[in-house]
Amino acid sequence: MLFLLNREETLDEVCNVDVEVRLPDGSRWSATIFTVAEVERLMARWSSTGEALNGRYFRCSDGLIVKEPGVMPMAEVIVGLLDSGDLQQVLQRLDDPM
């Protein structure tokens, strides 16, 4: 599991991050993980910038929304998706080879 963090982010406060998961079969899966609070913050900002119909909706093609910030809680969600067999329905497959 690879979290693509910004340098200024602390691990326990990350609220908006791209993640890549590589499965044993070699397939790669990705998501952009947001906390509920981060989605609310973005929509509030967009209400003044005009984006997304003035913040009236939120859309992200590979978005996954979680309750808690931080890499560890987010990793626990990914592990839970793997354990339940839901990862391939929730994350987006990356087709390009590394």
Biopython code that builds the backbone (N, CA, C, O; Angstrom):
import numpy as np
from Bio.PDB.StructureBuilder import StructureBuilder

atoms = [
    (1, "MET", "N", (0.853, -1.162, 0.000)),
    (1, "MET", "CA", (0.000, 0.000, 0.000)),
    (1, "MET", "C", (0.904, 1.231, 0.000)),
    (1, "MET", "O", (1.807, 1.351, 0.828)),
    (2, "LEU", "N", (0.651, 2.135, -0.931)),
    (2, "LEU", "CA", (1.474, 3.332, -1.072)),
    (2, "LEU", "C", (0.592, 4.568, -0.962)),
    (2, "LEU", "O", (-0.300, 4.781, -1.784)),
    (3, "PHE", "N", (0.847, 5.380, 0.057)),
    (3, "PHE", "CA", (0.158, 6.656, 0.229)),
    (3, "PHE", "C", (1.047, 7.743, -0.350)),
    (3, "PHE", "O", (2.216, 7.853, 0.021)),
    (4, "LEU", "N", (0.506, 8.544, -1.251)),
    (4, "LEU", "CA", (1.264, 9.605, -1.908)),
    (4, "LEU", "C", (1.044, 10.906, -1.147)),
    (4, "LEU", "O", (0.152, 11.690, -1.470)),
    (5, "LEU", "N", (1.870, 11.118, -0.137)),
    (5, "LEU", "CA", (1.715, 12.253, 0.776)),
    (5, "LEU", "C", (2.477, 13.478, 0.300)),
    (5, "LEU", "O", (3.483, 13.372, -0.400)),
    (6, "ASN", "N", (1.976, 14.644, 0.695)),
    (6, "ASN", "CA", (2.725, 15.888, 0.530)),
    (6, "ASN", "C", (3.730, 15.992, 1.663)),
    (6, "ASN", "O", (3.501, 15.449, 2.744)),
    (7, "ARG", "N", (4.823, 16.672, 1.435)),
    (7, "ARG", "CA", (5.878, 16.782, 2.459)),
    (7, "ARG", "C", (5.397, 17.428, 3.746)),
    (7, "ARG", "O", (5.847, 17.063, 4.832)),
    (8, "GLU", "N", (4.482, 18.390, 3.632)),
    (8, "GLU", "CA", (4.050, 19.130, 4.815)),
    (8, "GLU", "C", (2.980, 18.398, 5.630)),
    (8, "GLU", "O", (2.624, 18.852, 6.717)),
    (9, "GLU", "N", (2.468, 17.287, 5.128)),
    (9, "GLU", "CA", (1.425, 16.554, 5.840)),
    (9, "GLU", "C", (2.019, 15.670, 6.936)),
    (9, "GLU", "O", (3.055, 15.034, 6.746)),
    (10, "THR", "N", (1.351, 15.643, 8.072)),
    (10, "THR", "CA", (1.737, 14.707, 9.124)),
    (10, "THR", "C", (0.872, 13.458, 8.981)),
    (10, "THR", "O", (-0.291, 13.540, 8.583)),
    (11, "LEU", "N", (1.438, 12.325, 9.302)),
    (11, "LEU", "CA", (0.772, 11.045, 9.068)),
    (11, "LEU", "C", (-0.574, 10.918, 9.758)),
    (11, "LEU", "O", (-1.490, 10.295, 9.222)),
    (12, "ASP", "N", (-0.701, 11.505, 10.945)),
    (12, "ASP", "CA", (-1.954, 11.349, 11.685)),
    (12, "ASP", "C", (-3.003, 12.405, 11.352)),
    (12, "ASP", "O", (-4.106, 12.366, 11.897)),
    (13, "GLU", "N", (-2.679, 13.353, 10.465)),
    (13, "GLU", "CA", (-3.635, 14.402, 10.115)),
    (13, "GLU", "C", (-4.037, 14.391, 8.641)),
    (13, "GLU", "O", (-4.798, 15.257, 8.209)),
    (14, "VAL", "N", (-3.547, 13.444, 7.872)),
    (14, "VAL", "CA", (-3.853, 13.384, 6.441)),
    (14, "VAL", "C", (-5.367, 13.245, 6.260)),
    (14, "VAL", "O", (-6.002, 12.388, 6.874)),
    (15, "CYS", "N", (-5.933, 14.107, 5.402)),
    (15, "CYS", "CA", (-7.384, 14.081, 5.189)),
    (15, "CYS", "C", (-7.771, 14.018, 3.711)),
    (15, "CYS", "O", (-8.955, 13.961, 3.377)),
    (16, "ASN", "N", (-6.773, 14.030, 2.829)),
    (16, "ASN", "CA", (-7.011, 14.004, 1.383)),
    (16, "ASN", "C", (-5.736, 13.449, 0.754)),
    (16, "ASN", "O", (-4.718, 14.138, 0.696)),
    (17, "VAL", "N", (-5.792, 12.202, 0.283)),
    (17, "VAL", "CA", (-4.564, 11.568, -0.188)),
    (17, "VAL", "C", (-4.869, 10.516, -1.256)),
    (17, "VAL", "O", (-5.905, 9.851, -1.221)),
    (18, "ASP", "N", (-3.953, 10.385, -2.191)),
    (18, "ASP", "CA", (-4.030, 9.310, -3.180)),
    (18, "ASP", "C", (-3.329, 8.083, -2.612)),
    (18, "ASP", "O", (-2.307, 8.193, -1.935)),
    (19, "VAL", "N", (-3.888, 6.921, -2.895)),
    (19, "VAL", "CA", (-3.311, 5.669, -2.423)),
    (19, "VAL", "C", (-3.312, 4.666, -3.574)),
    (19, "VAL", "O", (-4.224, 4.636, -4.400)),
    (20, "GLU", "N", (-2.262, 3.849, -3.601)),
    (20, "GLU", "CA", (-2.184, 2.757, -4.572)),
    (20, "GLU", "C", (-1.985, 1.455, -3.816)),
    (20, "GLU", "O", (-1.188, 1.379, -2.881)),
    (21, "VAL", "N", (-2.717, 0.437, -4.233)),
    (21, "VAL", "CA", (-2.618, -0.889, -3.627)),
    (21, "VAL", "C", (-2.236, -1.868, -4.729)),
    (21, "VAL", "O", (-2.863, -1.905, -5.787)),
    (22, "ARG", "N", (-1.205, -2.657, -4.469)),
    (22, "ARG", "CA", (-0.794, -3.696, -5.419)),
    (22, "ARG", "C", (-1.133, -5.049, -4.800)),
    (22, "ARG", "O", (-0.688, -5.366, -3.697)),
    (23, "LEU", "N", (-1.918, -5.834, -5.513)),
    (23, "LEU", "CA", (-2.329, -7.149, -5.025)),
    (23, "LEU", "C", (-1.317, -8.214, -5.442)),
    (23, "LEU", "O", (-0.525, -7.987, -6.356)),
    (24, "PRO", "N", (-1.335, -9.378, -4.779)),
    (24, "PRO", "CA", (-0.381, -10.439, -5.104)),
    (24, "PRO", "C", (-0.415, -10.871, -6.571)),
    (24, "PRO", "O", (0.592, -11.350, -7.093)),
    (25, "ASP", "N", (-1.556, -10.709, -7.242)),
    (25, "ASP", "CA", (-1.638, -11.087, -8.656)),
    (25, "ASP", "C", (-1.003, -10.046, -9.578)),
    (25, "ASP", "O", (-1.015, -10.205, -10.799)),
    (26, "GLY", "N", (-0.446, -8.975, -8.989)),
    (26, "GLY", "CA", (0.208, -7.929, -9.765)),
    (26, "GLY", "C", (-0.702, -6.784, -10.168)),
    (26, "GLY", "O", (-0.228, -5.766, -10.673)),
    (27, "SER", "N", (-2.003, -6.934, -9.951)),
    (27, "SER", "CA", (-2.920, -5.849, -10.306)),
    (27, "SER", "C", (-2.730, -4.678, -9.345)),
    (27, "SER", "O", (-2.390, -4.848, -8.174)),
    (28, "ARG", "N", (-2.965, -3.479, -9.888)),
    (28, "ARG", "CA", (-2.803, -2.248, -9.113)),
    (28, "ARG", "C", (-4.138, -1.533, -9.040)),
    (28, "ARG", "O", (-4.880, -1.474, -10.020)),
    (29, "TRP", "N", (-4.437, -0.989, -7.868)),
    (29, "TRP", "CA", (-5.715, -0.349, -7.597)),
    (29, "TRP", "C", (-5.459, 0.995, -6.931)),
    (29, "TRP", "O", (-4.506, 1.147, -6.166)),
    (30, "SER", "N", (-6.315, 1.968, -7.225)),
    (30, "SER", "CA", (-6.087, 3.293, -6.647)),
    (30, "SER", "C", (-7.381, 3.908, -6.135)),
    (30, "SER", "O", (-8.485, 3.509, -6.503)),
    (31, "ALA", "N", (-7.195, 4.893, -5.274)),
    (31, "ALA", "CA", (-8.304, 5.700, -4.768)),
    (31, "ALA", "C", (-7.741, 7.029, -4.297)),
    (31, "ALA", "O", (-6.559, 7.146, -3.971)),
    (32, "THR", "N", (-8.601, 8.010, -4.268)),
    (32, "THR", "CA", (-8.309, 9.250, -3.565)),
    (32, "THR", "C", (-9.167, 9.203, -2.314)),
    (32, "THR", "O", (-10.395, 9.185, -2.393)),
    (33, "ILE", "N", (-8.520, 9.182, -1.165)),
    (33, "ILE", "CA", (-9.241, 9.062, 0.096)),
    (33, "ILE", "C", (-9.431, 10.450, 0.699)),
    (33, "ILE", "O", (-8.485, 11.229, 0.816)),
    (34, "PHE", "N", (-10.669, 10.740, 1.075)),
    (34, "PHE", "CA", (-11.033, 11.989, 1.735)),
    (34, "PHE", "C", (-11.704, 11.659, 3.056)),
    (34, "PHE", "O", (-12.377, 10.635, 3.175)),
    (35, "THR", "N", (-11.525, 12.520, 4.047)),
    (35, "THR", "CA", (-12.351, 12.415, 5.241)),
    (35, "THR", "C", (-13.651, 13.162, 4.987)),
    (35, "THR", "O", (-13.732, 13.996, 4.086)),
    (36, "VAL", "N", (-14.661, 12.860, 5.783)),
    (36, "VAL", "CA", (-15.930, 13.580, 5.696)),
    (36, "VAL", "C", (-15.680, 15.070, 5.905)),
    (36, "VAL", "O", (-16.235, 15.903, 5.188)),
    (37, "ALA", "N", (-14.843, 15.406, 6.889)),
    (37, "ALA", "CA", (-14.543, 16.816, 7.180)),
    (37, "ALA", "C", (-13.864, 17.498, 5.998)),
    (37, "ALA", "O", (-14.130, 18.671, 5.732)),
    (38, "GLU", "N", (-13.007, 16.800, 5.294)),
    (38, "GLU", "CA", (-12.331, 17.387, 4.135)),
    (38, "GLU", "C", (-13.320, 17.647, 3.006)),
    (38, "GLU", "O", (-13.232, 18.674, 2.333)),
    (39, "VAL", "N", (-14.251, 16.738, 2.790)),
    (39, "VAL", "CA", (-15.277, 16.959, 1.771)),
    (39, "VAL", "C", (-16.094, 18.197, 2.129)),
    (39, "VAL", "O", (-16.384, 19.023, 1.264)),
    (40, "GLU", "N", (-16.465, 18.324, 3.397)),
    (40, "GLU", "CA", (-17.211, 19.508, 3.843)),
    (40, "GLU", "C", (-16.395, 20.778, 3.629)),
    (40, "GLU", "O", (-16.938, 21.793, 3.193)),
    (41, "ARG", "N", (-15.103, 20.736, 3.930)),
    (41, "ARG", "CA", (-14.237, 21.900, 3.757)),
    (41, "ARG", "C", (-14.145, 22.296, 2.284)),
    (41, "ARG", "O", (-14.247, 23.475, 1.944)),
    (42, "LEU", "N", (-13.955, 21.310, 1.421)),
    (42, "LEU", "CA", (-13.863, 21.590, -0.010)),
    (42, "LEU", "C", (-15.157, 22.200, -0.542)),
    (42, "LEU", "O", (-15.131, 23.168, -1.302)),
    (43, "MET", "N", (-16.285, 21.629, -0.137)),
    (43, "MET", "CA", (-17.569, 22.138, -0.616)),
    (43, "MET", "C", (-17.827, 23.558, -0.122)),
    (43, "MET", "O", (-18.395, 24.376, -0.846)),
    (44, "ALA", "N", (-17.417, 23.849, 1.093)),
    (44, "ALA", "CA", (-17.566, 25.212, 1.622)),
    (44, "ALA", "C", (-16.704, 26.185, 0.820)),
    (44, "ALA", "O", (-17.152, 27.282, 0.486)),
    (45, "ARG", "N", (-15.483, 25.790, 0.514)),
    (45, "ARG", "CA", (-14.608, 26.642, -0.290)),
    (45, "ARG", "C", (-15.193, 26.853, -1.680)),
    (45, "ARG", "O", (-15.189, 27.968, -2.202)),
    (46, "TRP", "N", (-15.691, 25.781, -2.270)),
    (46, "TRP", "CA", (-16.250, 25.877, -3.613)),
    (46, "TRP", "C", (-17.487, 26.769, -3.654)),
    (46, "TRP", "O", (-17.811, 27.329, -4.702)),
    (47, "SER", "N", (-18.181, 26.908, -2.524)),
    (47, "SER", "CA", (-19.365, 27.773, -2.514)),
    (47, "SER", "C", (-18.992, 29.220, -2.800)),
    (47, "SER", "O", (-19.824, 29.996, -3.271)),
    (48, "SER", "N", (-17.744, 29.586, -2.518)),
    (48, "SER", "CA", (-17.308, 30.954, -2.816)),
    (48, "SER", "C", (-16.496, 31.051, -4.109)),
    (48, "SER", "O", (-16.337, 32.144, -4.653)),
    (49, "THR", "N", (-15.981, 29.928, -4.607)),
    (49, "THR", "CA", (-15.194, 29.971, -5.849)),
    (49, "THR", "C", (-16.033, 29.655, -7.083)),
    (49, "THR", "O", (-15.607, 29.916, -8.209)),
    (50, "GLY", "N", (-17.207, 29.101, -6.880)),
    (50, "GLY", "CA", (-18.073, 28.757, -7.998)),
    (50, "GLY", "C", (-17.893, 27.349, -8.526)),
    (50, "GLY", "O", (-18.653, 26.909, -9.388)),
    (51, "GLU", "N", (-16.896, 26.632, -8.022)),
    (51, "GLU", "CA", (-16.679, 25.255, -8.479)),
    (51, "GLU", "C", (-17.841, 24.367, -8.042)),
    (51, "GLU", "O", (-18.500, 24.635, -7.037)),
    (52, "ALA", "N", (-18.078, 23.315, -8.807)),
    (52, "ALA", "CA", (-19.095, 22.306, -8.478)),
    (52, "ALA", "C", (-20.433, 22.955, -8.121)),
    (52, "ALA", "O", (-21.028, 22.676, -7.080)),
    (53, "LEU", "N", (-20.887, 23.841, -9.032)),
    (53, "LEU", "CA", (-22.156, 24.557, -8.826)),
    (53, "LEU", "C", (-22.188, 25.235, -7.462)),
    (53, "LEU", "O", (-23.133, 25.082, -6.688)),
    (54, "ASN", "N", (-21.130, 25.983, -7.195)),
    (54, "ASN", "CA", (-21.003, 26.715, -5.923)),
    (54, "ASN", "C", (-21.001, 25.783, -4.714)),
    (54, "ASN", "O", (-21.598, 26.091, -3.682)),
    (55, "GLY", "N", (-20.323, 24.640, -4.852)),
    (55, "GLY", "CA", (-20.189, 23.716, -3.732)),
    (55, "GLY", "C", (-21.430, 22.914, -3.430)),
    (55, "GLY", "O", (-21.575, 22.392, -2.324)),
    (56, "ARG", "N", (-22.328, 22.805, -4.390)),
    (56, "ARG", "CA", (-23.577, 22.079, -4.149)),
    (56, "ARG", "C", (-23.435, 20.573, -4.329)),
    (56, "ARG", "O", (-24.332, 19.821, -3.951)),
    (57, "TYR", "N", (-22.309, 20.119, -4.908)),
    (57, "TYR", "CA", (-22.082, 18.684, -5.027)),
    (57, "TYR", "C", (-20.588, 18.396, -4.924)),
    (57, "TYR", "O", (-19.751, 19.288, -5.062)),
    (58, "PHE", "N", (-20.280, 17.128, -4.679)),
    (58, "PHE", "CA", (-18.903, 16.657, -4.618)),
    (58, "PHE", "C", (-18.808, 15.428, -5.506)),
    (58, "PHE", "O", (-19.634, 14.520, -5.420)),
    (59, "ARG", "N", (-17.800, 15.410, -6.356)),
    (59, "ARG", "CA", (-17.591, 14.274, -7.245)),
    (59, "ARG", "C", (-16.100, 14.009, -7.381)),
    (59, "ARG", "O", (-15.297, 14.929, -7.540)),
    (60, "CYS", "N", (-15.751, 12.735, -7.315)),
    (60, "CYS", "CA", (-14.379, 12.306, -7.544)),
    (60, "CYS", "C", (-14.465, 10.881, -8.079)),
    (60, "CYS", "O", (-14.985, 9.994, -7.402)),
    (61, "SER", "N", (-13.964, 10.660, -9.276)),
    (61, "SER", "CA", (-14.166, 9.369, -9.948)),
    (61, "SER", "C", (-13.602, 8.188, -9.165)),
    (61, "SER", "O", (-14.132, 7.081, -9.253)),
    (62, "ASP", "N", (-12.547, 8.408, -8.409)),
    (62, "ASP", "CA", (-11.962, 7.303, -7.635)),
    (62, "ASP", "C", (-12.016, 7.591, -6.136)),
    (62, "ASP", "O", (-11.181, 7.102, -5.376)),
    (63, "GLY", "N", (-12.997, 8.382, -5.715)),
    (63, "GLY", "CA", (-13.075, 8.824, -4.325)),
    (63, "GLY", "C", (-13.546, 7.751, -3.359)),
    (63, "GLY", "O", (-14.416, 6.939, -3.673)),
    (64, "LEU", "N", (-12.953, 7.772, -2.187)),
    (64, "LEU", "CA", (-13.339, 6.921, -1.065)),
    (64, "LEU", "C", (-13.396, 7.826, 0.153)),
    (64, "LEU", "O", (-12.397, 8.455, 0.500)),
    (65, "ILE", "N", (-14.541, 7.903, 0.805)),
    (65, "ILE", "CA", (-14.713, 8.797, 1.945)),
    (65, "ILE", "C", (-14.662, 7.982, 3.226)),
    (65, "ILE", "O", (-15.347, 6.968, 3.365)),
    (66, "VAL", "N", (-13.831, 8.447, 4.168)),
    (66, "VAL", "CA", (-13.655, 7.784, 5.457)),
    (66, "VAL", "C", (-13.971, 8.768, 6.580)),
    (66, "VAL", "O", (-13.999, 9.979, 6.363)),
    (67, "LYS", "N", (-14.208, 8.245, 7.770)),
    (67, "LYS", "CA", (-14.536, 9.101, 8.912)),
    (67, "LYS", "C", (-13.317, 9.787, 9.505)),
    (67, "LYS", "O", (-13.346, 10.985, 9.787)),
    (68, "GLU", "N", (-12.244, 9.025, 9.692)),
    (68, "GLU", "CA", (-11.104, 9.514, 10.471)),
    (68, "GLU", "C", (-9.923, 9.913, 9.596)),
    (68, "GLU", "O", (-9.646, 9.263, 8.588)),
    (69, "PRO", "N", (-9.221, 10.991, 9.982)),
    (69, "PRO", "CA", (-7.991, 11.356, 9.280)),
    (69, "PRO", "C", (-6.841, 10.448, 9.703)),
    (69, "PRO", "O", (-6.919, 9.748, 10.713)),
    (70, "GLY", "N", (-5.787, 10.474, 8.918)),
    (70, "GLY", "CA", (-4.568, 9.755, 9.275)),
    (70, "GLY", "C", (-4.345, 8.522, 8.421)),
    (70, "GLY", "O", (-5.282, 7.848, 7.994)),
    (71, "VAL", "N", (-3.073, 8.254, 8.190)),
    (71, "VAL", "CA", (-2.690, 7.110, 7.365)),
    (71, "VAL", "C", (-3.120, 5.794, 8.004)),
    (71, "VAL", "O", (-3.605, 4.905, 7.305)),
    (72, "MET", "N", (-2.953, 5.653, 9.307)),
    (72, "MET", "CA", (-3.302, 4.376, 9.951)),
    (72, "MET", "C", (-4.790, 4.052, 9.831)),
    (72, "MET", "O", (-5.126, 2.945, 9.409)),
    (73, "PRO", "N", (-5.698, 4.968, 10.183)),
    (73, "PRO", "CA", (-7.120, 4.644, 10.004)),
    (73, "PRO", "C", (-7.483, 4.374, 8.540)),
    (73, "PRO", "O", (-8.325, 3.523, 8.255)),
    (74, "MET", "N", (-6.853, 5.091, 7.626)),
    (74, "MET", "CA", (-7.118, 4.871, 6.201)),
    (74, "MET", "C", (-6.599, 3.504, 5.764)),
    (74, "MET", "O", (-7.266, 2.798, 5.008)),
    (75, "ALA", "N", (-5.414, 3.131, 6.237)),
    (75, "ALA", "CA", (-4.855, 1.810, 5.920)),
    (75, "ALA", "C", (-5.746, 0.704, 6.484)),
    (75, "ALA", "O", (-5.921, -0.339, 5.854)),
    (76, "GLU", "N", (-6.307, 0.935, 7.667)),
    (76, "GLU", "CA", (-7.215, -0.052, 8.261)),
    (76, "GLU", "C", (-8.456, -0.247, 7.391)),
    (76, "GLU", "O", (-8.957, -1.365, 7.269)),
    (77, "VAL", "N", (-8.952, 0.824, 6.791)),
    (77, "VAL", "CA", (-10.092, 0.711, 5.876)),
    (77, "VAL", "C", (-9.699, -0.128, 4.660)),
    (77, "VAL", "O", (-10.450, -1.010, 4.245)),
    (78, "ILE", "N", (-8.526, 0.144, 4.089)),
    (78, "ILE", "CA", (-8.061, -0.622, 2.923)),
    (78, "ILE", "C", (-7.921, -2.100, 3.276)),
    (78, "ILE", "O", (-8.349, -2.963, 2.510)),
    (79, "VAL", "N", (-7.328, -2.394, 4.426)),
    (79, "VAL", "CA", (-7.186, -3.786, 4.863)),
    (79, "VAL", "C", (-8.564, -4.419, 5.045)),
    (79, "VAL", "O", (-8.777, -5.570, 4.665)),
    (80, "GLY", "N", (-9.491, -3.671, 5.623)),
    (80, "GLY", "CA", (-10.853, -4.176, 5.785)),
    (80, "GLY", "C", (-11.515, -4.482, 4.448)),
    (80, "GLY", "O", (-12.227, -5.477, 4.314)),
    (81, "LEU", "N", (-11.276, -3.622, 3.458)),
    (81, "LEU", "CA", (-11.815, -3.878, 2.118)),
    (81, "LEU", "C", (-11.196, -5.129, 1.501)),
    (81, "LEU", "O", (-11.881, -5.908, 0.838)),
    (82, "LEU", "N", (-9.894, -5.315, 1.723)),
    (82, "LEU", "CA", (-9.225, -6.536, 1.243)),
    (82, "LEU", "C", (-9.806, -7.769, 1.918)),
    (82, "LEU", "O", (-10.142, -8.751, 1.256)),
    (83, "ASP", "N", (-9.923, -7.712, 3.251)),
    (83, "ASP", "CA", (-10.416, -8.856, 4.019)),
    (83, "ASP", "C", (-11.846, -9.236, 3.641)),
    (83, "ASP", "O", (-12.198, -10.416, 3.619)),
    (84, "SER", "N", (-12.662, -8.229, 3.346)),
    (84, "SER", "CA", (-14.067, -8.495, 3.018)),
    (84, "SER", "C", (-14.273, -8.855, 1.550)),
    (84, "SER", "O", (-15.365, -9.263, 1.156)),
    (85, "GLY", "N", (-13.223, -8.706, 0.739)),
    (85, "GLY", "CA", (-13.334, -8.980, -0.685)),
    (85, "GLY", "C", (-13.954, -7.843, -1.484)),
    (85, "GLY", "O", (-14.319, -8.028, -2.645)),
    (86, "ASP", "N", (-14.074, -6.673, -0.873)),
    (86, "ASP", "CA", (-14.723, -5.534, -1.526)),
    (86, "ASP", "C", (-13.761, -4.575, -2.215)),
    (86, "ASP", "O", (-14.206, -3.643, -2.885)),
    (87, "LEU", "N", (-12.464, -4.778, -2.070)),
    (87, "LEU", "CA", (-11.504, -3.806, -2.595)),
    (87, "LEU", "C", (-11.701, -3.552, -4.088)),
    (87, "LEU", "O", (-11.660, -2.402, -4.527)),
    (88, "GLN", "N", (-11.912, -4.600, -4.868)),
    (88, "GLN", "CA", (-12.030, -4.431, -6.319)),
    (88, "GLN", "C", (-13.329, -3.750, -6.744)),
    (88, "GLN", "O", (-13.436, -3.284, -7.878)),
    (89, "GLN", "N", (-14.315, -3.687, -5.854)),
    (89, "GLN", "CA", (-15.542, -2.959, -6.155)),
    (89, "GLN", "C", (-15.449, -1.495, -5.729)),
    (89, "GLN", "O", (-16.195, -0.653, -6.227)),
    (90, "VAL", "N", (-14.538, -1.195, -4.813)),
    (90, "VAL", "CA", (-14.444, 0.156, -4.255)),
    (90, "VAL", "C", (-13.320, 0.961, -4.901)),
    (90, "VAL", "O", (-13.511, 2.132, -5.229)),
    (91, "LEU", "N", (-12.162, 0.352, -5.086)),
    (91, "LEU", "CA", (-11.035, 1.056, -5.696)),
    (91, "LEU", "C", (-11.091, 0.934, -7.216)),
    (91, "LEU", "O", (-11.841, 0.125, -7.762)),
    (92, "GLN", "N", (-10.292, 1.742, -7.876)),
    (92, "GLN", "CA", (-10.258, 1.772, -9.336)),
    (92, "GLN", "C", (-9.000, 1.047, -9.827)),
    (92, "GLN", "O", (-7.897, 1.310, -9.349)),
    (93, "ARG", "N", (-9.176, 0.149, -10.770)),
    (93, "ARG", "CA", (-8.033, -0.604, -11.294)),
    (93, "ARG", "C", (-7.173, 0.286, -12.185)),
    (93, "ARG", "O", (-7.678, 1.046, -13.011)),
    (94, "LEU", "N", (-5.864, 0.170, -11.994)),
    (94, "LEU", "CA", (-4.893, 0.856, -12.843)),
    (94, "LEU", "C", (-4.412, -0.149, -13.876)),
    (94, "LEU", "O", (-3.859, -1.189, -13.522)),
    (95, "ASP", "N", (-4.617, 0.151, -15.135)),
    (95, "ASP", "CA", (-4.281, -0.802, -16.188)),
    (95, "ASP", "C", (-2.865, -0.674, -16.717)),
    (95, "ASP", "O", (-2.323, -1.623, -17.283)),
    (96, "ASP", "N", (-2.259, 0.501, -16.536)),
    (96, "ASP", "CA", (-0.928, 0.694, -17.106)),
    (96, "ASP", "C", (0.123, -0.044, -16.282)),
    (96, "ASP", "O", (0.102, 0.033, -15.054)),
    (97, "PRO", "N", (1.044, -0.761, -16.934)),
    (97, "PRO", "CA", (2.093, -1.483, -16.211)),
    (97, "PRO", "C", (3.127, -0.525, -15.633)),
    (97, "PRO", "O", (3.375, 0.549, -16.180)),
    (98, "MET", "N", (3.716, -0.926, -14.538)),
    (98, "MET", "CA", (4.772, -0.123, -13.897)),
    (98, "MET", "C", (6.091, -0.427, -14.548)),
    (98, "MET", "O", (7.114, 0.138, -14.164)),
]
sb = StructureBuilder()
sb.init_structure("model")
sb.init_model(0)
sb.init_chain("A")
sb.init_seg("    ")
for serial, (resi, resn, name, xyz) in enumerate(atoms, 1):
    if name == "N":
        sb.init_residue(resn, " ", resi, " ")
    sb.init_atom(name, np.array(xyz, "f"), 0.0, 1.0, " ", f" {name:<3s}", serial, name[0])
structure = sb.get_structure()
